């Protein structure tokens, strides 16, 4: 996905509910609470009425209210961002304050409201979407990284004068970001201060914090008990010269405690914190969310429970001396400040060791992940057969129909309980927008020429999947075939990379880009991201992108998803998940490579075979042979015949 997670499950529950640990009655609530990013709807200047009958403010009215609230709280402006207290990528609706204020529904954005103007920064994935969603709102759209566009910090320095104050909700801003913004403001004599001015304005309509039922995964799913994981983390703390760890990230809390819920869209995590010392661990979770048996299991594993809202008082009142390892990149500003202000704490800045440990999947997780991808491959084969049958029959298909087709086939698979993100089905030029989302009434019909890009994934009781295929749905132009072939070359070059064990995501990212770079084409995103285990579809610390300095290790999983995105013309992406594996040791060092986890045929009809090198062609044919051998035992005779055709060796 170009853009933020086996065994031992009670199979008496509905399959879709198993991995989340939900009883049947709770599952309906869980499955229906998913949110889908809205398409590019223009913001209307007139006031509209919401579903409760109250009058909802327009974006312009919200911006004016934020200006007034800033003044009332002793500030001169407000900064909002896509974040929550846990530095999550996918947010509970309760924390979608930037979307509420601006009408922009993308990720990784920042909104600054001064007394004179307002401006929103978005990255290259969202340039087109932001331009459309902000049209008519009065908010300037800043294409972050584009020529002539000031960086956010430069804007703050230029637009806040000496003595002025910028307000941020410190509970939802990573401390490192707050620090950088404060330094930028200080250059002009201005200052940053924590204050939540959004909540009083949003109070009548703000969704509550999620409180879905929680459940513990079994050791057959995780490989380690919570007690064993605590022992690993305590060893890491000692090695780092620390005695305590504040854990804010939801996937880190989930990994440590083997805890899952359904608090985020498509992401089976619970809103919670943890605080670990060398002899204790406290899980901060809203009361009543765990069954008594699971609470007893946690207690036996050395984990005590306290209420979610008790963390700040716990930190401020902690009276034992500790050296607390804290990452300002993920710990929110208010919590980081509270740690620093406690006289018993020495705050040692450093990365959370849980992030590195969960990034390398253990043997049990890898075994389950491989099974997960076989199930997902079967679902994707049946989906493609359905798609081809509908096209052949002349059925009227629209982009919004594709998600339901995918869900039908995935839910037939054992242990599948949700999507891993809202599926992207983009026909023709729509695919040039990397995070395009189609909804009924605002989508495009699927024609009988060109490409249909489908980016999707599933949550299973044995793993999380993410896959993109670009399907030809009719005649193709020569340009479309060239673009497709070049993307396939990029994909293959990354998948067959061989590298030494000191290589980082920064180094490896270039393996994929060379075929496109040779034609002076690039894509404005990384080549791939880590994938969680029954968790977030986006997971660190590893990724294939120019900014990533994490060294790859065997057991890490990552997506391989290069693409071509030509605005108003075409969008093409081919994505597999890869497992980093050990190849051999020799006098030059330790050699690593990748093994595909995704097992789904890649469309061959658009490929210009003469453009592929012999090594690329051999990889493609070997991959398709692996796909057939893995999936055919679970398919019908007719499905096997179809798959045999789709995976037949490609010749020049």
C-alpha positions in Angstrom: 0.0 0.0 0.0 1.6 3.3 -1.1 0.8 5.7 1.9 -0.2 3.2 9.6 -0.9 -4.7 11.9 -2.4 -18.8 13.9 -3.3 -20.9 15.8 -4.8 -20.8 19.3 -7.9 -18.9 18.2 -11.3 -19.9 19.4 -12.8 -21.0 16.1 -16.2 -21.4 17.6 -16.5 -17.6 17.0 -17.3 -16.3 13.6 -14.1 -16.5 11.5 -14.1 -12.7 11.0 -14.1 -12.1 14.7 -11.4 -14.5 15.8 -8.2 -12.6 15.5 -9.7 -9.6 17.2 -11.0 -11.8 20.0 -14.5 -10.5 19.6 -17.7 -12.3 20.7 -20.3 -12.6 17.9 -22.4 -9.7 19.3 -19.4 -7.4 19.4 -18.3 -8.3 15.9 -21.1 -6.5 14.1 -20.2 -3.4 16.0 -16.6 -3.9 15.1 -17.1 -4.6 11.4 -19.5 -1.7 11.0 -17.3 0.9 12.7 -14.7 1.1 9.9 -14.2 4.5 8.4 -13.4 5.1 4.8 -11.5 8.2 3.6 -13.9 10.4 1.7 -13.2 11.1 -2.0 -12.4 14.6 -3.3 -15.6 16.4 -2.3 -15.7 20.1 -2.6 -16.4 22.0 0.6 -19.6 23.9 0.2 -19.7 27.5 1.5 -23.2 27.2 2.9 -23.8 25.8 6.4 -25.0 22.2 6.3 -27.1 20.2 8.7 -25.6 17.1 10.3 -27.3 13.8 11.0 -28.3 14.9 14.6 -30.1 17.9 13.3 -27.6 20.4 14.7 -26.1 23.1 12.4 -22.6 22.1 11.4 -20.0 24.8 10.8 -18.5 25.3 7.4 -14.7 25.1 7.1 -14.5 28.9 7.0 -16.5 29.1 10.2 -14.3 26.6 11.9 -11.1 28.5 10.9 -12.7 31.7 12.3 -13.6 29.9 15.5 -10.0 28.6 15.9 -8.7 32.1 15.5 -11.0 33.3 18.2 -10.2 30.4 20.5 -6.4 31.0 20.1 -6.9 34.6 21.2 -9.1 33.5 24.1 -6.3 31.2 25.3 -3.5 33.7 25.0 -2.3 32.6 21.6 -1.9 34.1 18.2 -2.4 31.0 16.1 -3.1 27.3 16.2 -1.3 24.3 14.6 -3.1 21.0 14.0 -1.7 17.8 12.6 -2.7 14.2 11.8 -1.8 12.6 15.1 -3.1 11.3 18.4 -1.4 10.8 21.8 0.2 7.6 20.4 1.8 8.9 17.2 -0.6 6.6 15.3 -0.8 6.7 11.5 -4.4 5.6 11.4 -6.4 7.6 13.9 -9.5 7.0 15.9 -12.2 9.3 14.7 -11.9 11.0 18.1 -8.6 12.5 17.1 -9.3 13.5 13.5 -9.1 17.2 14.4 -7.3 18.3 11.3 -9.9 16.6 9.0 -12.7 18.2 11.2 -11.2 21.7 10.8 -10.1 21.6 7.2 -12.1 19.0 5.3 -8.8 17.4 4.1 -8.8 13.6 4.7 -5.3 12.6 3.9 -2.3 11.6 6.2 0.8 13.4 7.3 -0.6 16.9 7.0 -0.2 20.1 9.0 -2.6 23.0 9.3 -1.5 26.4 10.6 -4.1 29.0 11.4 -2.9 32.5 12.0 -5.0 35.6 12.6 -4.5 36.6 8.9 -4.5 33.3 7.0 -4.5 29.5 7.1 -2.3 27.0 5.2 -2.1 23.2 5.0 1.0 21.2 4.2 0.7 17.8 2.5 3.3 15.5 0.9 3.5 14.4 -2.8 0.9 11.5 -2.3 -1.8 14.1 -1.7 -1.1 17.1 -3.9 -4.1 16.5 -6.1 -6.4 15.4 -3.4 -5.6 18.4 -1.1 -6.1 20.8 -4.0 -9.5 19.5 -4.6 -10.6 19.1 -0.9 -9.4 22.5 0.1 -10.9 24.3 -2.9 -13.2 27.1 -1.7 -12.2 26.9 1.9 -9.7 29.8 2.0 -6.9 27.4 3.2 -3.7 27.7 1.1 -2.5 24.3 0.0 1.2 23.9 0.5 2.8 21.1 -1.6 5.5 20.1 0.8 8.8 19.6 -1.0 7.7 21.3 -4.2 9.9 24.1 -5.6 9.2 27.5 -4.0 7.0 26.1 -1.2 8.4 27.1 2.3 8.9 24.3 4.8 6.6 24.4 7.7 9.3 25.6 10.1 10.3 28.4 7.7 6.7 29.5 7.6 6.4 29.6 11.4 9.6 31.7 11.6 8.2 34.1 9.0 4.6 34.4 10.2 5.0 34.7 14.0 6.6 37.8 15.4 8.4 38.5 18.7 6.1 37.9 21.7 3.5 35.9 19.7 2.5 32.4 20.7 1.5 29.4 18.6 -0.8 26.9 20.4 -0.7 23.1 19.8 -2.4 20.3 21.6 0.6 18.9 23.3 -1.1 15.6 24.0 -1.2 14.9 20.3 2.2 16.3 19.1 5.3 14.2 19.2 7.9 15.9 21.5 10.5 16.1 18.7 8.1 17.9 16.4 7.1 20.4 19.2 10.8 21.0 19.9 11.5 21.7 16.2 8.6 24.1 15.9 9.6 25.8 19.1 13.1 26.4 17.8 11.7 27.8 14.5 9.5 30.2 16.4 12.3 31.3 18.7 14.2 32.6 15.7 11.7 35.4 15.5 11.1 35.7 19.2 7.8 33.8 19.2 7.0 30.8 21.4 5.1 27.5 21.4 2.6 26.5 24.1 0.5 23.5 24.8 -3.3 24.1 24.8 -6.2 22.2 23.4 -8.5 24.7 21.7 -10.2 22.2 19.4 -12.1 20.1 22.0 -14.5 22.9 23.2 -15.4 23.8 19.6 -15.9 20.2 18.5 -17.5 19.0 21.8 -21.0 18.5 20.6 -20.1 16.3 17.6 -16.8 14.7 18.6 -16.8 10.9 18.5 -15.9 9.3 21.8 -12.7 7.4 22.4 -13.0 3.8 21.1 -13.7 1.1 23.7 -13.9 -2.1 21.7 -13.4 -5.4 23.5 -9.8 -6.5 24.0 -8.3 -10.0 23.8 -4.9 -11.6 24.2 -3.3 -13.6 21.4 -2.1 -17.1 22.2 1.5 -18.1 22.2 0.8 -20.2 19.1 0.2 -16.9 17.3 2.9 -14.8 18.9 5.8 -17.2 19.6 6.5 -15.6 23.0 4.4 -14.9 26.1 4.2 -11.3 27.5 6.6 -12.4 30.3 9.2 -13.6 27.8 8.9 -10.3 25.9 9.3 -8.3 29.1 12.5 -10.2 29.8 13.8 -9.2 26.3 12.9 -5.6 26.8 14.5 -5.4 30.2 17.7 -6.8 28.8 17.5 -4.0 26.2 17.0 -1.4 28.8 20.0 -2.5 30.8 22.1 -2.5 27.6 20.9 1.1 27.0 21.8 2.2 30.5 18.1 2.7 31.5 15.8 1.3 34.1 12.3 2.2 32.7 10.5 2.7 29.5 7.4 4.7 28.6 5.5 2.9 25.7 3.1 5.2 23.8 2.7 3.5 20.4 -0.3 1.2 20.1 1.5 -1.4 18.1 4.3 -1.5 20.6 1.9 -1.9 23.5 0.1 -4.6 21.5 3.3 -6.5 20.8 4.5 -6.3 24.4 1.2 -7.5 26.0 0.0 -9.7 23.1 -3.1 -7.5 23.2 -5.5 -6.9 20.3 -8.8 -4.9 19.9 -10.5 -3.0 17.1 -10.0 0.7 18.1 -8.6 1.9 14.8 -10.0 1.5 11.3 -8.8 -1.8 9.8 -6.1 -2.0 12.5 -6.7 -4.4 15.4 -5.1 -2.4 18.2 -6.2 -1.0 21.5 -5.9 2.6 22.7 -3.5 2.0 25.7 -0.1 2.9 27.2 2.5 0.8 29.0 5.2 1.7 31.5 8.0 -0.8 32.0 10.6 -0.9 34.8 13.1 -3.6 35.7 10.7 -5.2 38.1 7.2 -4.1 37.1 5.0 -3.3 34.1 1.7 -1.3 34.1 -0.8 -1.4 31.2 -3.0 1.7 31.1 -6.3 0.6 29.5 -9.8 1.8 30.0 -11.6 -0.4 32.6 -13.9 -3.2 31.5 -12.3 -3.9 28.2 -10.6 -7.2 29.1 -12.2 -10.4 30.2 -11.4 -11.4 33.8 -9.5 -14.4 32.5 -7.3 -12.3 30.3 -6.7 -9.8 33.1 -5.6 -12.7 35.2 -3.3 -14.0 32.5 -1.6 -10.5 32.3 -1.2 -10.4 36.0 0.4 -13.8 36.0 2.7 -12.5 33.3 3.8 -9.6 35.5 1.5 -6.9 34.0 -0.7 -4.7 36.3 -3.7 -2.8 35.0 -4.7 0.8 35.5 -7.2 3.1 33.8 -6.2 4.7 30.5 -6.7 8.2 31.9 -4.4 7.6 34.9 -1.1 7.7 33.1 -0.2 11.4 33.6 -1.0 11.3 37.3 1.1 8.0 37.5 4.0 9.8 35.9 3.8 12.9 38.0 3.4 11.0 41.2 6.1 8.4 40.6 8.4 8.5 43.6 11.2 6.0 42.8 14.4 6.9 41.0 14.5 5.8 37.4 16.4 6.4 34.2 13.6 6.5 31.7 14.3 5.7 28.1 12.0 7.9 26.1 11.8 8.6 22.3 10.8 12.2 21.6 9.9 11.0 18.1 6.9 9.2 19.3 6.3 10.3 22.9 3.8 13.2 23.0 5.0 16.6 24.1 2.8 16.7 27.3 3.9 13.2 28.5 7.6 13.9 27.6 7.4 17.2 29.6 5.9 15.4 32.6 8.7 12.9 32.6 11.3 15.6 32.5 9.6 17.5 35.3 9.5 14.6 37.7 12.6 15.0 40.0 13.0 11.2 40.4 13.4 10.7 36.7 16.5 11.0 34.5 15.2 11.1 30.9 17.4 9.3 28.5 16.5 10.0 24.9 16.5 6.9 22.7 14.5 4.7 20.4 11.9 2.3 22.0 13.6 -1.1 21.8 10.2 -2.7 21.2 10.1 -1.1 17.7 13.2 -2.9 16.6 12.2 -6.3 18.1 8.7 -6.4 16.6 10.2 -5.4 13.2 12.0 -8.7 13.1 9.4 -11.5 13.0 10.2 -14.6 15.0 9.9 -18.2 13.6 6.3 -18.7 14.8 5.2 -15.4 13.3 6.9 -16.1 10.0 5.3 -19.5 9.7 1.9 -18.0 10.3 2.6 -15.1 7.9 3.4 -17.6 5.1 0.1 -19.4 5.8 -1.7 -16.0 5.8 -0.4 -15.2 2.3 -1.5 -18.5 0.9 -5.1 -17.8 2.2 -4.9 -14.3 0.8 -3.6 -15.6 -2.6 -6.6 -17.9 -2.9 -8.9 -15.0 -2.2 -7.1 -12.8 -4.8 -7.3 -15.5 -7.4 -11.0 -15.9 -7.0 -11.5 -12.1 -7.0 -9.6 -11.8 -10.3 -11.7 -14.6 -11.8 -14.8 -12.8 -10.6 -13.5 -9.5 -12.1 -12.7 -11.1 -15.5 -16.1 -12.9 -15.6 -18.0 -9.6 -14.9 -16.0 -7.8 -17.6 -16.5 -10.5 -20.1 -20.3 -10.5 -19.4 -20.4 -6.8 -20.0 -21.6 -6.1 -16.4 -21.7 -2.4 -15.5 -18.8 -2.2 -12.9 -17.8 0.9 -11.0 -14.7 1.4 -8.8 -16.8 1.3 -5.6 -18.0 -2.3 -6.5 -14.5 -3.7 -6.2 -14.1 -3.4 -2.5 -17.3 -5.5 -1.9 -16.0 -8.1 -4.4 -12.7 -8.3 -2.5 -14.3 -8.5 0.9 -16.6 -11.4 -0.3 -13.6 -13.5 -1.3 -11.4 -12.7 1.7 -14.2 -13.4 4.2 -14.5 -16.9 2.7 -11.0 -17.6 4.0 -10.4 -19.0 7.5 -9.5 -16.5 10.1 -10.0 -13.3 7.9 -11.8 -10.7 10.1 -11.2 -7.4 8.3 -9.4 -5.4 5.6 -6.0 -4.1 6.5 -7.0 -0.8 5.0 -9.8 0.6 2.9 -9.2 -0.9 -0.5 -8.1 1.4 -3.4 -9.7 0.6 -6.7 -8.8 3.2 -9.3 -9.6 3.1 -13.0 -7.5 4.8 -15.6 -6.3 8.3 -14.7 -7.7 8.0 -11.1 -4.8 5.6 -10.3 -2.4 8.5 -10.8 -3.6 9.7 -7.3 -1.7 7.3 -5.0 -4.3 7.4 -2.2 -7.4 7.7 -4.3 -10.5 6.2 -2.6 -13.7 5.5 -4.4 -17.2 5.6 -2.7 -20.6 5.1 -4.3 -21.8 8.2 -6.0 -18.4 9.7 -6.4 -16.6 7.0 -8.3 -15.8 6.2 -11.9 -17.2 3.4 -14.1 -14.7 0.8 -15.1 -14.3 1.0 -18.9 -13.2 -1.7 -21.3 -9.7 -0.2 -22.0 -6.7 0.7 -20.0 -5.9 -0.4 -16.5 -7.6 -0.9 -13.2 -5.3 -0.6 -10.2 -6.4 -2.5 -7.0 -4.5 -2.0 -3.8 -5.9 -4.0 -0.9 -5.1 -6.2 2.1 -6.6 -8.4 4.8 -6.4 -8.9 8.5 -6.2 -12.6 9.4 -5.7 -14.6 12.6 -2.2 -15.4 11.3 -1.0 -12.1 9.8 -1.6 -9.0 7.8 -1.4 -8.6 4.1 -0.9 -5.8 1.6 -0.9 -6.3 -2.2 -1.4 -4.2 -5.4 -2.1 -5.5 -8.8 -2.7 -3.5 -12.0 -5.1 -5.3 -14.2 -5.6 -4.7 -17.9 -9.3 -4.4 -18.6 -9.2 -3.9 -22.3 -6.9 -2.6 -25.1 -3.7 -0.8 -24.0 -1.7 2.0 -25.5 2.0 1.5 -26.3 2.7 4.0 -23.5 0.7 2.0 -21.0 2.6 -1.1 -21.9 5.9 0.6 -21.6 5.0 2.1 -18.2 3.8 -1.3 -17.0 6.9 -3.1 -18.1 9.2 -0.5 -16.5 7.3 -0.8 -13.2 7.6 -4.6 -13.4 11.3 -4.3 -13.9 11.6 -2.1 -10.9 9.6 -4.5 -8.8 11.7 -7.5 -9.9 15.0 -5.7 -9.4 14.0 -5.0 -5.8 12.8 -8.5 -5.2 15.9 -10.2 -6.5 18.3 -7.8 -4.8 21.4 -9.3 -3.1 23.1 -7.2 -0.5 25.4 -7.2 2.5 24.0 -7.1 6.1 25.0 -3.5 6.6 22.6 -2.2 4.0 19.8 0.2 5.0 16.4 1.0 3.5 18.1 4.2 2.1 20.6 2.1 0.2 18.1 -0.6 -1.0 15.5 1.9 -2.2 17.6 2.7 -5.2 17.7 -0.9 -6.4 14.1 -0.4 -7.5 14.2 2.9 -9.1 16.9 2.4 -11.8 14.7 1.2 -14.6 12.4 4.2 -14.2 15.2 6.6 -13.6 16.8 5.5 -16.9 13.7 7.0 -18.5 13.8 10.1 -16.3 10.7 9.0 -14.3 10.4 8.8 -10.5 7.7 8.2 -7.9 7.1 10.6 -5.0 7.1 8.0 -2.2 9.2 5.2 -0.8 9.5 1.9 -2.6 8.1 -0.1 0.4 7.2 -0.2 4.1 7.3 -2.7 6.9 4.1 -4.6 7.6 2.8 -5.5 11.1 1.7 -8.9 12.4 -2.0 -8.9 13.0 -1.5 -5.1 13.5 -0.9 -2.0 11.4 -0.4 -2.5 7.7 2.4 0.1 8.0 5.1 -0.7 10.5 8.7 0.4 11.2 11.4 0.6 11.8 12.4 -0.7 8.4 11.2 0.6 5.1 12.5 1.0 1.6 12.7 4.8 1.2 15.5 7.4 0.8 15.1 8.7 4.4 15.4 5.3 6.2 18.6 4.4 7.9 17.6 1.1 9.5 19.8 -1.8 8.6 17.9 -4.8 7.2 18.0 -8.1 9.1 16.6 -11.6 8.3 13.0 -11.8 9.5 12.1 -8.3 8.5 9.1 -8.0 6.2 8.6 -5.1 3.7 6.5 -4.3 0.7 8.0 -3.8 -2.8 5.7 -1.4 -4.6 7.3 0.9 -7.2 4.9 2.7 -9.6 4.3 5.2 -12.3 1.9 8.1 -11.6 1.3 10.4 -14.5 -1.3 12.9 -13.6 -4.6 12.7 -15.6 -3.0 9.9 -17.7 -2.3 6.6 -15.9 -1.3 5.1 -12.6 0.5 1.7 -12.3 1.7 -0.1 -9.2 2.8 -3.7 -8.6 3.2 -4.7 -4.9 4.3 -7.8 -3.1 5.4 -8.3 0.5 8.9 -9.6 0.9 10.7 -11.5 3.7 14.4 -10.6 4.3 16.4 -13.8 4.3 19.9 -15.0 4.9 21.6 -16.2 1.7 25.2 -17.1 2.7 28.4 -16.1 4.4 31.8 -15.8 2.7 35.0 -13.8 3.0 33.1 -10.6 2.1 30.6 -10.9 4.8 27.0 -11.9 5.3 24.8 -11.8 2.3 21.0 -11.2 2.5 18.2 -11.1 0.0 14.4 -11.2 -0.2 11.8 -14.0 -0.7 8.3 -13.1 -1.8 5.5 -13.7 0.7 2.7 -12.5 -1.6 1.5 -15.4 -3.8 -0.7 -13.8 -6.5 -0.1 -13.9 -10.3 1.2 -10.7 -11.9 -0.7 -9.8 -15.1 1.5 -10.7 -18.1 -0.6 -9.4 -20.9 0.8 -5.9 -20.8 4.5 -7.0 -20.5 6.9 -6.2 -23.3 9.0 -9.3 -22.8 11.9 -8.1 -25.0 12.4 -5.3 -22.5 13.1 -7.7 -19.6 16.6 -9.0 -19.0 17.2 -12.7 -18.9 17.5 -12.5 -15.1 14.3 -10.5 -14.8 12.4 -13.0 -17.0 13.8 -16.0 -15.0 12.7 -14.4 -11.7 9.2 -13.7 -13.1 8.7 -17.3 -14.4 10.1 -18.8 -11.2 7.8 -16.6 -9.1 4.8 -17.7 -11.0 5.8 -21.4 -10.6 5.9 -20.8 -6.9 2.5 -19.2 -6.9 1.0 -22.1 -8.7 2.6 -24.7 -6.5 1.5 -22.9 -3.3 -2.1 -22.1 -4.3 -3.2 -25.0 -6.5 -3.8 -27.5 -3.6 -6.5 -25.2 -2.3 -8.2 -24.5 -5.6 -10.9 -26.3 -7.6 -10.0 -28.0 -10.9 -11.4 -25.0 -12.8 -9.5 -22.5 -10.7 -6.3 -24.5 -11.1 -6.7 -24.4 -14.9 -7.2 -20.7 -14.8 -4.2 -20.2 -12.5 -2.0 -22.5 -14.8 -2.8 -20.2 -17.7 -2.0 -17.0 -15.7 1.3 -18.4 -14.4 2.5 -20.0 -17.7 6.1 -19.1 -18.4 6.6 -15.9 -20.3 8.9 -16.2 -23.4 10.4 -13.6 -25.6 
